[in-house]
């Protein structure tokens, strides 16, 4: 195999090499409204996400993340974070309806053995939303 070959789409490569909304250091208390996590060290992919939500509109205004894993995991989380925050932020209920297939489509495909990586971004977000509602529901 050529050492310069890349088996992923250019979109995966772009989001792996230049991820969007990546959080480089631990956030300070109060920076975000909720945190979520998915994955396990056993499988090699762990995703942590932090969200900031506009309380009035329930739009996700900020979505930061850290991922330990492969190119597919990093690219999937990068793309998911963009999907949720672009155009002023997406309402939580709409963001919860984003499917792993939509993430894969936005990446212009993933190898079938890597599909679980797109699911982890979705699961970490759902965990953050669960935590958000636990704190902000009346």
Secondary structure, 3 states (H helix, E strand, C coil): CCCCCCCCCHHHHHHHHCCCCECCCCCCCCCCCEEEEEEECCCCEEEEEEEEECCCCCEEEEEEEEEECCHHHHHHHHHHHHHHHHHHCCEHHHHCCCCHHHHHHHCCCCCHHHHHHHHHHHHHHHHHHHHHHHHHCC
